[in-house]
Amino acid sequence: MSSEYKLGFVLGVVIGLFLVMATIGIMNRKKKWQYDERQKLARAKAMKWAYLTAVGGFFICLIADSAELLNHEQIMGVMTAGMLCSAIVFACVTIHNDAWMALNEKPKSVIGILLIGLAANLILPLGSLMMGEVISTMWINLAVCVMLVIILINYGIRRAVLRRGNDEESEA
């Protein structure tokens, strides 16, 4: 790898971390997130399942490494996929149990942040493909996009189910 590539990679990671920390700082400054007891229990349950998913992913990596089925780059890919699956499990379980957002949080702002993350993770791979280059790490950005799309679809389905339930209650 060239030194420009390494510098660009490190700069991208630093800028990404800065943006995440700035977003969290802005959100925390405005208000404190508040969860009721039911939401806290649901989030703990979701964390348990996400943890077990991550452990399962690492266990698969351990087996693959000890059996020498995959090289180190492939094992890192499987490990990253396990972490992304863990994040998907956490988000889906909390969305299903209505514990994903705090009581004082607005859904539009959360969806906006997810859409910004989706767009940001599409820029690098699509820009590289349009230039005719293939970057070996761009699959990670595409995997994060898939993760965010799954979370958005899950949230949309949950909202539709809740809306249909409210419509049925109002008719009765």
ABEGO torsion letter per residue (X at the ends): XBAAAAAAAAAAAAAAAAAAAAAAAAAAAABBBBBBAAAAAAAAAAAAAAAAAAAAAAAAAAAAAAAGABBAAAAAAAAAAAAAAAAAAAAAAAAAAGAABBAABBAAAAAAAAAAAAAAAAAAAAAAAAAGBBBAAAAAAAAAAAAAAAAAAAAAAAAAAAAAAAAAAAAX
